[in-house]
Amino acid sequence: MVVDTVAKKDVFGAGWDARTGVYEYGGAATIIYDNVLYFSHFVDGRVYRLDLNGSSEPEAITPG
């Protein structure tokens, strides 16, 4: 879950799980750059992007 603390709401809906197992080694499951959220989806291990200015659904940016 990623939460917009200003709007006090989830950034994306149910079914998305922004976490990874590599964070124990210093990695991170999410990052925001230039108002785009990049995150690792735990279910399939792929990296997704979500434009916080309007996209309603994350889009995969790594191969399946």
Secondary structure as GFF3:
##gff-version 3
##sequence-region A 1 64
A	DSSP	beta_strand	3	4	.	.	.	ID=ss1
A	DSSP	beta_strand	9	10	.	.	.	ID=ss2
A	DSSP	three_ten_helix	22	25	.	.	.	ID=ss3
A	DSSP	beta_strand	30	33	.	.	.	ID=ss4
A	DSSP	beta_strand	36	40	.	.	.	ID=ss5
A	DSSP	beta_strand	47	51	.	.	.	ID=ss6
A	DSSP	beta_strand	59	60	.	.	.	ID=ss7
###
